[in-house]
Amino acid sequence: MFVTPAYAQAAGGAGAGAAFAQFIPLILIFAIMYFLMIRPQQKRLKQHRAMVEAVKKGDQVVTQGGILGKVSAVRDDELEVEIAQGVRVRVIRSTLAQVVSKTEPVAANN
């Protein structure tokens, strides 16, 4: 009816191996989340940062608010975008969503 102390000690002998096996699914979930969510988002952020830094005068841009216009002046952290003839707005660089068309540099006349 009573369990002897020898049997009770032998039952809990599977210690370190079983504890590590419980963490394997968590490690796999983190690895999958990294490759499916975190890494692509970092790549997209890097591409957006490069696009924003490459904007120059004459580029056609779209802001995150949906305003389409042509860059008329480039300053440190902001752009001046002409949305209609004679209508210019100041836009923060980081709020650009897309560069629609880039201007080609003018070639030197030979």
DAGIMO-V108766 format. One record per run of one state. SS is the DSSP state (a for helix, b for strand, c for the rest). FROM is the first residue (numbers start at 0). LEN is the number of residues. If there is no record, write none. Layout:
ss = <SS SS>
from = <FROM FROM>
len = <LEN LEN>
This chain:
ss = <c a c a c b c b c b c b a b c>
from = <0 4 11 14 53 59 63 67 74 77 84 86 92 95 101>
len = <4 7 3 39 6 4 4 7 3 7 2 6 3 6 9>
